[in-house]
Amino acid sequence: TRRDVAGVGTEYDGPSGNRLSNRYEIRLEAGGEKRVQQLTTHYGEVKVGAGLTLFGKFNAGTTRNKTLDRLEARFVEAGTGAAYRPIFFDRINLLAKYTRLADQRPDPLGMALRTASDVASIEWLIDLTRRIQWGEKYAVKVKKETQAPRPLLRTQTALWIHRLNYHLTSAWDVGLEYRILKQLQARDQLEGFLIEIDREVAEHLRFGVGYNLSRFSDNEFSDNNYDARGWFIRAQGKF
């Protein structure tokens, strides 16, 4: 197999904190079959007032089999959101976002699997005292899945996370989470705890280790089709 890749990108950083980036990439693959892959990504941020940032993104990609003259795979990701981090009152951090994901996966029999997900989430962190921090995250995902000759499958999933952080020292924190995952159509609900301890290793970087007692992930885009229970490590950056 031989693959040739070419890409071009642009990026703009404005003096007031506004940002805009774009990239286009093409891949030509030659082997038993010839394929052409195209990928484009776009991202932008706009500062609105003191502490409020609006952002949006659009990513798309296709894979076409030139030998068989058919589209093998395609995805589109589009999203928008807002982040609120007051400059003069840094005890509150708020993030709200909406994302649309559409995906077509390749199938050797030609029966492509098409999925589309709409995900909306809101999360916040509030410093209750100098040592105690309260966090919440609530997300809803509506997913549609089609694959001929099966009928349309539609599911709704909700994720709710409660978290308390305690500042042991200026560098060390310990966190406790209680998670709830609900699946509406199956009338199913999973619950569980998570505990984590982390340390600030640089001015804008923290590393942590913990144990997930629940069986699911805190990623609202995850299908949770595997058991997420167990040890984990986490890296967190802030800006």
C-alpha positions in Angstrom: 0.0 0.0 0.0 1.2 3.5 -0.8 -0.3 6.7 0.6 0.4 10.3 -0.3 -0.8 13.1 1.9 -1.0 16.8 1.3 -2.5 19.4 3.7 -2.8 23.2 4.1 -4.0 25.2 7.0 -4.5 28.8 8.3 -4.7 30.2 11.8 -5.6 33.7 13.1 -5.1 34.9 16.6 -6.6 38.4 17.2 -5.3 40.9 19.7 -8.6 40.7 21.7 -8.4 36.9 22.0 -10.5 36.0 18.9 -9.3 32.9 17.1 -10.0 31.2 13.8 -8.3 28.1 12.3 -8.9 26.1 9.2 -7.3 23.0 7.7 -7.8 20.9 4.6 -6.1 17.5 4.0 -6.2 15.0 1.1 -4.9 11.4 1.1 -4.4 9.3 -1.9 -4.0 5.5 -1.3 -2.9 3.0 -3.9 -2.8 -0.8 -3.3 -5.2 -3.6 -4.0 -7.8 -0.8 -4.3 -7.5 3.0 -4.8 -9.0 5.4 -2.3 -9.3 9.1 -1.8 -9.8 10.6 1.6 -10.6 14.2 2.3 -10.7 16.0 5.6 -11.6 19.6 6.5 -11.6 21.2 10.0 -12.7 24.7 11.1 -12.8 26.2 14.6 -13.5 29.7 15.8 -13.7 31.7 19.1 -15.1 35.1 19.8 -14.7 37.0 23.1 -18.0 38.7 24.1 -17.7 41.0 27.1 -15.7 40.2 30.2 -15.4 36.4 30.7 -17.8 35.2 28.0 -16.5 33.3 25.0 -18.6 31.9 22.1 -17.1 29.1 20.0 -18.0 26.9 17.1 -16.5 24.1 15.0 -17.2 22.2 11.8 -15.3 19.0 10.8 -16.1 16.8 7.8 -14.4 13.9 6.1 -15.1 11.4 3.3 -13.5 8.2 2.0 -14.2 7.2 -1.6 -13.2 3.9 -3.2 -12.1 4.8 -6.7 -11.7 1.2 -7.8 -15.4 0.3 -6.9 -16.6 3.9 -7.5 -18.5 4.1 -4.2 -18.5 6.2 -1.0 -17.2 4.0 1.8 -17.3 6.4 4.8 -18.3 9.9 5.7 -18.6 11.9 8.9 -19.7 15.4 9.8 -19.3 17.1 13.2 -20.7 20.5 13.9 -21.0 22.2 17.2 -21.4 25.5 19.0 -21.2 26.6 22.6 -20.4 29.2 25.2 -17.9 29.4 28.1 -18.3 31.8 31.0 -15.3 32.5 33.2 -15.6 35.9 34.9 -12.3 37.8 35.1 -12.9 39.6 38.3 -14.9 36.7 40.0 -13.1 33.5 39.2 -15.1 31.3 41.6 -17.5 30.3 38.8 -16.8 28.4 35.6 -19.7 27.6 33.2 -19.7 25.7 29.9 -22.6 24.9 27.6 -22.4 23.3 24.2 -24.3 21.5 21.5 -22.9 19.1 18.9 -24.3 17.2 15.9 -22.5 14.1 14.8 -23.3 12.2 11.6 -21.4 9.1 10.6 -21.5 6.6 7.8 -19.2 3.5 8.4 -18.0 1.2 5.7 -19.6 -2.2 5.3 -18.1 -5.1 3.1 -21.7 -6.0 1.9 -22.5 -2.5 0.9 -25.1 -2.0 3.7 -23.7 1.1 5.2 -24.4 1.8 8.9 -25.5 5.5 9.3 -25.8 7.1 12.7 -26.7 10.7 13.7 -26.3 12.0 17.3 -27.5 15.3 18.8 -25.7 16.0 22.1 -26.4 18.9 24.4 -24.6 19.5 27.7 -24.0 22.0 30.5 -21.5 21.9 33.3 -20.2 24.2 35.9 -17.7 24.5 38.8 -18.3 26.8 41.8 -15.9 27.5 44.6 -18.1 27.3 47.7 -15.2 28.0 50.0 -11.4 28.3 49.7 -11.1 24.5 50.0 -14.4 23.1 48.7 -15.5 23.1 45.0 -18.8 21.9 43.7 -19.3 20.7 40.1 -22.3 19.5 38.1 -22.6 18.1 34.6 -25.8 17.2 32.8 -25.9 15.9 29.2 -28.6 14.5 26.9 -27.9 12.5 23.7 -30.5 11.6 21.1 -29.1 9.0 18.6 -30.6 7.7 15.4 -29.2 4.6 13.6 -30.2 3.1 10.3 -28.9 0.1 8.3 -31.0 -1.5 5.6 -33.1 -3.5 5.8 -33.5 -2.7 9.6 -36.0 0.0 10.6 -34.8 3.3 12.2 -33.6 2.9 15.7 -33.9 6.0 18.0 -32.5 6.2 21.6 -32.3 8.9 24.2 -29.6 8.8 27.0 -29.1 11.2 29.9 -25.9 11.6 31.9 -25.8 13.4 35.3 -22.6 13.9 37.4 -22.3 15.4 40.8 -18.8 16.2 42.0 -17.1 17.7 45.1 -13.4 18.7 45.1 -11.5 19.3 48.3 -8.2 21.3 48.2 -5.9 19.4 50.5 -3.0 21.8 49.9 -2.1 24.4 47.3 -1.0 21.6 45.0 -3.1 18.5 46.0 -6.8 17.9 45.4 -9.2 15.0 46.1 -12.5 14.6 44.2 -15.6 12.5 44.7 -18.2 11.9 42.0 -21.6 10.4 41.9 -22.8 9.5 38.4 -26.2 8.5 36.9 -26.7 7.2 33.4 -30.3 6.8 32.2 -31.5 5.1 28.9 -35.1 6.1 28.2 -36.2 3.4 25.8 -34.8 0.5 27.8 -35.9 2.1 31.1 -32.5 1.4 32.4 -30.4 3.3 35.0 -26.8 2.8 36.1 -25.3 4.6 39.1 -21.9 4.7 40.8 -19.1 6.6 42.5 -15.7 7.7 41.4 -12.8 8.9 43.5 -9.7 10.8 42.3 -6.6 12.5 43.7 -4.6 14.9 41.6 -1.7 17.2 41.8 -0.7 20.5 40.1 2.6 19.8 38.4 2.9 23.1 36.5 1.0 26.4 36.5 -1.6 25.2 34.0 -1.3 21.4 34.2 -2.6 18.8 36.7 -2.2 15.0 36.7 -4.5 12.7 38.6 -5.2 9.1 39.3 -8.4 7.5 40.5 -10.8 4.6 40.5 -14.2 4.5 38.7 -16.7 2.4 40.6 -19.4 3.0 38.0 -19.5 1.0 34.8 -19.7 4.0 32.4 -17.7 6.9 31.1 -18.2 10.6 31.8 -17.9 11.3 28.1 -21.3 12.2 26.8 -20.4 11.1 23.3 -19.5 7.5 24.4 -21.9 4.7 23.5 -20.8 3.0 26.8 -20.7 -0.4 25.0 -17.9 -1.6 27.3 -17.3 -1.6 31.0 -15.5 1.5 32.2 -15.0 0.4 35.8 -11.4 0.4 37.1 -8.3 2.6 37.5 -7.7 5.6 35.3 -5.2 8.5 34.9 -6.2 12.0 33.9 -4.3 15.1 32.6 -6.0 18.5 32.9 -4.9 21.7 31.3 -6.3 25.2 31.8 -5.9 28.5 30.1 
